[in-house]
Amino acid sequence: MYDIIGDIHGHADAIKQLLQQLGYENSKGYYSHPKRKAIFVGDYIDRGPSIRETLEIVKVMADNNTAIALMGNHEFNAILYNTKGADGSYLRERTEKNTQQHARTLEQFEGKEDEYRAYIEWFKSLPLFYEEEKLRVVHACLDEAHIQYLRDTLPEGRLTDQLLQKQYMQNSRLYEALEVTLKGKELQMPEGLFFHDKDGHRRSDLRIKWWLSPENVTYRQYSVEAYDSLTDAPIPPSLTAHSRPYAESEKPVFFGHYWLQGDKELSVYAANVCCVDYSVAKAGRLVAYHWNGEQSLCASNMYHAIPESV
């Protein structure tokens, strides 16, 4: 059975607390459980105070088969930040904004550049999703068409420099599949419609609940993020003609990524849909779902730990 654990973002104290709550012991130099395995949904780096320790905990568990470590968008961004394209420029531009997002990781690896590069190589080996007979796990979005494309395209299920250099470009099939799987789906609102995000910035691109059918749904209901300024207008069918909602008959799917409010009660989105990211890096909680094979998910199986430091 599995414990699906949300985005850690360098909070080693919280992951140690949570693993201990779930019955894992560090008796062999790594955390293990006699009957269970952890599945980490990704985003181990950036933001937090103990990124190197977090990576060590997760990698050693994965190396010893007591955990499965998936790739998150922050690991993917770090790969791109350190990979040059055919034209010699980095695939993720080293702009002030992009460097700032990665700054705490870079700071904590200062003077340990070889170790940093080794982790970048490890990131490339991380699976983009996990699936077996009764569950699925992904960082942000499980779209079957994109998942099948990634299965067919990635050699041995891993990213390579050559593949990224040749095929990772805006509007390519690889670009779209990776962006959606690791960062989720967005809906561009019609011209004239907009909202203000938590930082007061005017936006018209909506991070959506991709598992929902958009039929008879408003912009407010379809948004992952709860914004008071969002309209209750219904979404025009023309904007969601190609949506692929997650059917109620499908096996449970778990994911992180969405920065759910850490002060809210833990809950599942549907009987087969659960997000385990409760904003540990924004004064929230690190959350795990303690899964025992059930096909109908229940919030009472969710555990949490609160970080001691930010």
Summary of the structure (lengths in Angstrom):
residues: 310
radius of gyration: 19.1
end to end distance: 31.1
largest distance: 59.0
contacts: 982
relative contact order: 0.16
helix: 33%
strand: 19%
